[in-house]
Amino acid sequence: MSMVRTPLWLETPLIRSSHISEALGCSAFLKLENLQPSQSFKYRGLSLFAQQSKEKHGPDVHLIIASGGNAGLAAACAANVLSVRCTVYITEGVSQKMLDFLRKERAEVVIVGKYYVQTLEQAEEAVEREENAVMVPAYDSPILWQGHASMIKEIAHQVPNKPNAIFCSVGGGGLLGGVLVGCKDVGWDDIPVVAMETHGSNCFYHSVSVNPGQFNSAKVLPQGVETWHDEGYNVSLARVKKLKSRASSLGASSPAPAVVKMALEREGGIKCVCVPDELTMQTNISFAGAFRLVASAPVDRATVEDHKMLVELACSVTLAPAYKQSLLRHLVPSPSMAREKTVVFIVCGGFKISLEELEEYREIVGADLKNGESWEIMCNGEKLLVEK
């Protein structure tokens, strides 16, 4: 008989955004994963992993995770609820606010490594030295995808109409894996999923592109991106040697091969989209309703007050099409049926954002608006120009 497990995550609201819906001329819904205890969607899958680890190894289990921040915070929050030990190995340069939050959740913190791969090596060595230690995956695990999939099951009974598209960000593929698993679970395999990344952190985009029959089967890649083949899943993958985007939470060097496989074989397919940091920053400011900070940016009065929510760049990249009607129309053509188009944006959250960063984004966007009239966006190999 299987164990009945009470989830630690919250059922988050799905709200219809009157601001965005009016601007886009459709029904736009926001799934507010920023309201999870650790302030990101990662709490779903990582809390499930923590629960299963305690059930399997007992109350003396020691959870160890390597993280740039949000995954470690989710693991720490779950471990604290479960009263088990948790150590977060985190890369150098972590903010004091993040450290304070981790320690408030009673996590032990080890700051090591300039890059995630170095941090991960140290965490793996620590797990090998300790009998009761368990390595917690940051994004590449079916258990995580199962936990993250719960948000789609919630959306299925929250949204009034079957969506015409679901938008989410993608880095290593943890969130996207959950979205794809969840869509299969609720019979939404035909719904288009739009996976959003920033230029310079787009390992998933390049990974999908270099597989047979995809939009870059010739495997012509930018400098600093290399390919390799995963024999287990029989997919080609791309590795980004150095992150060139400010959206650090999207900064996996390679995505989970199983998620790439799911995307390639999915009935409804997937649209891979890359946008500039500056567009993501402008979106971030818009979503926060912080136009007073952006005197040099054009103001859309329909969204001037907007949602007053701070989210990371890795989250606001998802919302970029919500503030560019021409981009949304290209990505999600109007349905042939008479009913209004319905789109869902996964507001995945993230702790690494501050008012000081918004002010910095204001300056960057203001300067960029003076350089050219459009931003370059890539969608499944097609170059799009979107007015700034």
RAVENFEN-V171173 format. One record per pair of residues at least 12 apart in sequence whose C-alpha atoms are under 8 Angstrom apart, sorted by sequence separation. I is the first residue (numbers start at 1). GAP is how many residues later the second one is. D is the distance in Angstrom with one decimal. If there is no record, write none. Layout:
[[I	GAP	D] [I	GAP	D]]
This chain:
[[16	12	5.8] [17	12	5.8] [63	12	8.0] [76	12	7.6] [123	12	7.8] [226	12	5.6] [227	12	6.0] [240	12	7.9] [241	12	6.4] [374	12	5.2] [375	12	6.3] [16	13	4.3] [17	13	6.8] [50	13	7.5] [225	13	6.5] [226	13	5.3] [240	13	4.9] [291	13	6.6] [374	13	4.2] [375	13	6.2] [15	14	5.4] [16	14	6.4] [225	14	5.6] [226	14	6.8] [239	14	5.2] [240	14	6.7] [289	14	7.6] [290	14	7.9] [373	14	5.9] [374	14	4.9] [14	15	6.3] [15	15	5.3] [206	15	7.6] [225	15	4.7] [226	15	7.8] [239	15	4.8] [289	15	5.9] [290	15	7.6] [373	15	5.8] [14	16	5.5] [15	16	6.7] [63	16	7.6] [72	16	5.6] [224	16	6.2] [225	16	6.1] [238	16	6.0] [289	16	4.7] [14	17	4.5] [15	17	7.8] [72	17	7.8] [224	17	5.5] [237	17	7.0] [238	17	7.9] [286	17	7.4] [289	17	4.9] [13	18	6.1] [14	18	6.4] [72	18	7.7] [224	18	6.9] [237	18	7.5] [286	18	7.3] [288	18	6.7] [289	18	6.1] [290	18	7.5] [12	19	6.9] [13	19	5.9] [88	19	6.7] [90	19	7.2] [92	19	5.8] [176	19	7.3] [287	19	5.8] [288	19	5.8] [289	19	5.0] [369	19	6.7] [12	20	5.9] [86	20	7.8] [87	20	5.6] [88	20	6.2] [89	20	6.0] [90	20	6.2] [91	20	5.7] [92	20	5.8] [207	20	7.7] [237	20	7.1] [286	20	6.9] [287	20	5.6] [288	20	4.0] [289	20	7.7] [12	21	6.2] [63	21	7.6] [65	21	8.0] [67	21	7.0] [69	21	6.8] [86	21	5.2] [87	21	4.5] [88	21	4.9] [89	21	4.7] [90	21	5.0] [91	21	5.4] [92	21	5.9] [93	21	7.9] [287	21	6.3] [288	21	4.7] [62	22	6.6] [63	22	6.2] [64	22	5.8] [65	22	6.6] [66	22	6.0] [67	22	6.2] [68	22	5.6] [85	22	7.2] [86	22	6.3] [87	22	5.7] [88	22	6.2] [89	22	5.9] [90	22	6.2] [91	22	5.2] [92	22	5.4] [235	22	6.9] [287	22	6.3] [288	22	5.5] [12	23	6.7] [61	23	6.5] [62	23	4.9] [63	23	4.6] [64	23	4.9] [65	23	5.1] [66	23	4.6] [67	23	5.1] [68	23	5.8] [87	23	7.3] [89	23	6.8] [90	23	7.7] [91	23	5.8] [92	23	7.8] [287	23	7.5] [12	24	7.3] [59	24	7.7] [60	24	6.6] [61	24	6.8] [62	24	5.7] [63	24	6.3] [64	24	6.0] [65	24	6.0] [66	24	5.9] [67	24	7.0] [91	24	6.3] [211	24	6.7] [233	24	6.5] [46	25	7.5] [50	25	7.2] [59	25	6.1] [60	25	7.4] [62	25	7.6] [64	25	7.4] [69	25	7.5] [77	25	8.0] [80	25	5.9] [91	25	6.1] [166	25	7.5] [168	25	7.7] [170	25	5.8] [211	25	5.6] [233	25	6.5] [235	25	7.4] [10	26	6.1] [68	26	7.6] [76	26	6.5] [80	26	6.4] [90	26	7.8] [148	26	7.9] [165	26	5.8] [166	26	6.6] [167	26	6.0] [168	26	6.4] [169	26	5.5] [170	26	6.0] [171	26	7.2] [210	26	6.4] [211	26	8.0] [235	26	6.5] [284	26	7.5] [319	26	6.7] [9	27	6.7] [10	27	7.9] [47	27	7.2] [80	27	7.8] [148	27	6.4] [152	27	6.4] [164	27	6.3] [165	27	4.9] [166	27	5.0] [167	27	4.8] [168	27	5.4] [169	27	4.5] [170	27	6.0] [210	27	7.3] [230	27	7.0] [284	27	7.0] [318	27	6.7] [9	28	7.6] [42	28	7.2] [43	28	7.7] [46	28	6.4] [47	28	6.5] [50	28	6.6] [73	28	7.6] [77	28	5.7] [91	28	5.9] [149	28	7.9] [150	28	7.8] [151	28	7.8] [163	28	7.1] [164	28	6.9] [165	28	5.7] [166	28	6.2] [167	28	6.2] [168	28	6.1] [169	28	6.0] [208	28	7.7] [210	28	7.8] [233	28	6.8] [284	28	7.5] [318	28	7.2] [319	28	7.9] [42	29	6.1] [46	29	5.7] [50	29	6.6] [69	29	7.1] [73	29	5.9] [76	29	5.9] [90	29	6.3] [145	29	6.3] [148	29	7.9] [149	29	4.2] [153	29	6.3] [165	29	7.1] [167	29	7.3] [207	29	6.4] [208	29	7.3] [284	29	6.6] [287	29	7.9] [318	29	7.4] [40	30	7.1] [54	30	7.7] [72	30	7.9] [76	30	7.2] [89	30	6.2] [144	30	6.9] [145	30	7.1] [148	30	4.5] [149	30	5.5] [152	30	5.1] [153	30	7.9] [156	30	7.2] [171	30	7.3] [207	30	4.3] [247	30	7.5] [43	31	4.7] [47	31	5.0] [51	31	7.4] [76	31	5.6] [89	31	7.5] [147	31	7.1] [148	31	7.0] [149	31	7.5] [151	31	7.5] [152	31	6.4] [171	31	7.1] [172	31	7.7] [173	31	7.5] [206	31	7.5] [207	31	4.5] [246	31	6.8] [316	31	7.7] [38	32	7.6] [42	32	6.0] [43	32	7.1] [46	32	7.4] [47	32	7.7] [140	32	7.4] [145	32	5.3] [146	32	6.1] [149	32	5.8] [150	32	6.5] [153	32	7.7] [171	32	7.1] [172	32	7.1] [206	32	5.7] [207	32	7.9] [245	32	6.6] [281	32	6.6] [284	32	5.3] [315	32	6.1] [89	33	7.6] [139	33	6.2] [140	33	7.3] [141	33	7.8] [145	33	4.0] [149	33	4.1] [153	33	6.5] [171	33	6.7] [280	33	6.2] [283	33	6.1] [315	33	5.5] [9	34	6.4] [40	34	7.6] [43	34	7.9] [89	34	6.1] [139	34	6.4] [140	34	6.2] [144	34	7.3] [145	34	7.8] [148	34	7.8] [149	34	7.7] [152	34	7.8] [170	34	7.1] [204	34	7.4] [283	34	7.4] [315	34	5.7] [9	35	5.3] [38	35	6.1] [43	35	7.3] [139	35	4.2] [146	35	7.0] [203	35	5.8] [281	35	7.6] [315	35	7.1] [8	36	7.5] [38	36	5.2] [138	36	7.7] [139	36	7.7] [145	36	6.8] [146	36	7.7] [203	36	6.1] [280	36	5.9] [283	36	6.7] [314	36	7.8] [37	37	7.8] [203	37	5.9] [280	37	5.0] [283	37	5.6] [312	37	6.4] [9	38	7.2] [202	38	7.7] [311	38	5.2] [312	38	5.4] [8	39	6.3] [38	39	6.4] [201	39	7.3] [311	39	5.9] [312	39	6.9] [7	40	7.9] [8	40	7.5] [37	40	7.2] [280	40	6.1] [283	40	6.7] [311	40	7.3] [312	40	5.9] [7	41	7.1] [279	41	6.9] [311	41	7.8] [312	41	5.3] [201	42	5.6] [275	42	7.5] [311	42	6.2] [200	43	5.8] [201	43	6.3] [310	43	6.8] [200	44	4.4] [201	44	5.8] [310	44	7.4] [199	45	7.5] [200	45	5.1] [199	46	6.6] [201	46	7.4] [198	47	6.7] [201	47	8.0] [207	47	7.9] [68	48	6.8] [202	48	7.9] [207	48	7.6] [67	49	7.0] [198	49	7.2] [201	49	6.1] [203	49	7.1] [66	50	7.5] [201	50	5.4] [203	50	6.3] [204	50	7.1] [201	51	7.4] [203	51	5.5] [204	51	5.7] [67	52	7.6] [201	52	8.0] [203	52	6.4] [208	52	6.4] [66	53	6.0] [67	53	7.7] [197	53	7.4] [207	53	7.3] [66	54	5.1] [65	55	7.9] [208	55	8.0] [204	56	7.5] [208	56	7.2] [66	57	5.9] [65	58	6.6] [64	59	6.7] [327	59	6.8] [271	60	7.8] [326	60	7.2] [75	61	8.0] [324	62	7.7] [64	63	7.0] [250	64	5.9] [247	65	7.5] [249	65	5.8] [72	66	7.9] [247	66	5.1] [248	66	7.2] [293	66	6.7] [71	67	5.8] [205	67	5.6] [246	67	7.4] [247	67	5.1] [204	68	8.0] [205	68	7.2] [294	68	5.5] [297	68	7.5] [64	69	6.7] [205	69	7.5] [293	69	6.4] [294	69	7.9] [297	69	6.2] [8	70	7.4] [62	70	5.8] [63	70	5.9] [64	70	6.0] [65	70	6.0] [66	70	7.8] [296	70	5.4] [61	71	5.1] [62	71	4.5] [63	71	5.2] [64	71	5.2] [65	71	5.0] [66	71	8.0] [67	71	6.9] [60	72	6.8] [61	72	6.0] [62	72	6.1] [63	72	6.3] [64	72	5.8] [65	72	6.7] [66	72	7.2] [202	72	7.0] [294	72	7.2] [297	72	7.4] [61	73	7.1] [63	73	6.4] [65	73	7.2] [285	73	6.5] [284	74	7.8] [57	75	7.4] [193	75	7.7] [195	75	7.1] [197	75	7.9] [199	75	5.6] [192	76	5.5] [193	76	7.2] [194	76	5.9] [195	76	6.1] [196	76	6.3] [197	76	6.2] [198	76	5.0] [199	76	5.8] [285	76	7.8] [189	77	6.8] [190	77	5.7] [191	77	5.6] [192	77	6.3] [193	77	5.1] [194	77	4.7] [195	77	5.0] [196	77	5.0] [197	77	4.8] [198	77	4.8] [199	77	5.5] [281	77	8.0] [285	77	7.6] [171	78	7.2] [172	78	7.0] [189	78	5.9] [190	78	4.0] [192	78	6.0] [193	78	6.3] [194	78	6.1] [195	78	6.1] [196	78	6.0] [197	78	6.4] [198	78	5.6] [199	78	7.1] [171	79	4.1] [172	79	7.6] [189	79	5.7] [190	79	7.7] [192	79	7.4] [194	79	7.1] [196	79	7.7] [198	79	6.1] [282	79	7.4] [170	80	6.5] [171	80	6.1] [172	80	5.1] [281	80	5.7] [282	80	7.6] [53	81	7.5] [169	81	8.0] [171	81	5.7] [172	81	7.6] [281	81	7.8] [172	82	6.3] [173	82	5.6] [174	82	7.7] [177	82	5.4] [180	82	7.3] [198	82	7.8] [172	83	4.1] [173	83	5.8] [176	83	7.4] [180	83	7.6] [278	83	7.8] [282	83	6.4] [171	84	6.8] [172	84	5.9] [281	84	7.0] [174	85	8.0] [177	85	7.8] [50	86	8.0] [173	86	6.2] [278	86	7.1] [279	86	7.8] [49	87	7.5] [173	87	8.0] [278	87	5.6] [46	90	7.8] [278	90	7.2] [46	92	7.9] [49	94	6.2] [48	95	7.1] [49	95	6.6] [48	96	7.1] [279	96	7.4] [45	98	6.5] [46	98	6.0] [45	99	3.8] [48	99	6.0] [276	99	7.1] [44	100	7.5] [45	100	6.3] [47	100	7.9] [275	100	7.9] [276	100	7.1] [45	101	6.7] [46	101	7.5] [275	101	7.0] [276	101	7.1] [45	102	3.9] [275	102	4.9] [44	103	5.0] [45	103	5.1] [274	103	5.7] [275	103	6.8] [44	104	5.4] [273	104	7.1] [274	104	5.1] [273	105	5.5] [274	105	6.7] [42	106	7.3] [44	106	7.7] [272	106	8.0] [273	106	4.5] [41	107	7.1] [272	107	5.6] [273	107	6.7] [271	108	6.7] [272	108	5.5] [271	109	6.2] [279	109	7.8] [140	116	5.3] [139	117	7.5] [197	117	7.8] [198	119	7.0] [197	120	6.5] [196	121	6.2] [197	121	7.8] [196	122	5.6] [195	123	7.8] [31	124	7.6] [29	130	7.9] [42	133	7.7] [41	134	7.6] [194	137	7.9] [12	139	7.9] [11	140	7.6] [14	141	6.8] [11	143	7.0] [14	144	6.5] [14	145	7.3] [169	145	6.7] [169	146	6.5] [169	148	6.6] [169	149	5.2] [168	150	5.3] [167	151	6.1] [167	152	7.9] [215	165	6.0] [216	165	6.9] [215	166	5.3] [165	167	6.8] [164	168	7.2] [164	171	7.6] [209	171	7.3] [209	172	7.6] [205	175	7.8] [167	176	7.7] [164	177	6.3] [165	177	7.2] [166	177	6.0] [167	177	6.2] [168	177	6.3] [169	177	7.9] [163	178	7.6] [164	178	5.4] [165	178	5.1] [166	178	4.8] [167	178	4.8] [168	178	5.3] [70	179	7.7] [163	179	4.9] [164	179	5.7] [165	179	6.5] [166	179	6.0] [167	179	6.1] [168	179	7.7] [169	179	7.9] [68	180	8.0] [69	180	8.0] [162	180	7.4] [163	180	5.3] [166	180	7.5] [168	180	7.8] [68	181	7.1] [161	181	7.1] [163	181	6.7] [98	253	7.6] [98	254	7.6] [34	277	7.5] [23	279	6.2] [22	280	7.1] [23	280	7.2] [70	280	6.3] [70	281	6.6] [20	282	7.9] [69	282	8.0] [70	282	7.9] [19	283	6.1] [20	283	6.7] [69	283	7.8] [19	284	5.1] [20	286	8.0] [19	287	5.9] [24	298	7.1] [24	299	7.8] [23	300	7.7] [24	300	8.0] [24	301	5.5] [20	302	6.3] [23	302	7.5] [20	303	7.2] [24	304	8.0] [41	307	5.3] [40	308	5.4] [41	308	6.8] [40	309	4.5] [39	310	5.8] [40	310	4.9] [39	311	5.6] [40	311	7.3] [39	312	6.1] [27	313	6.9] [29	313	7.7] [31	313	7.1] [33	313	7.1] [34	313	6.4] [38	313	7.7] [26	314	6.0] [27	314	6.2] [28	314	6.0] [29	314	6.2] [30	314	5.9] [31	314	6.2] [32	314	6.9] [33	314	5.6] [34	314	5.7] [35	314	7.6] [26	315	5.2] [27	315	4.7] [28	315	5.1] [29	315	4.7] [30	315	5.0] [31	315	5.0] [32	315	5.1] [33	315	4.9] [34	315	3.9] [26	316	6.1] [27	316	6.4] [28	316	5.9] [29	316	6.2] [30	316	6.1] [31	316	5.6] [32	316	6.9] [33	316	5.9] [34	316	6.6] [26	317	7.7] [28	317	7.5] [30	317	6.3] [31	317	7.9] [32	317	7.6]]
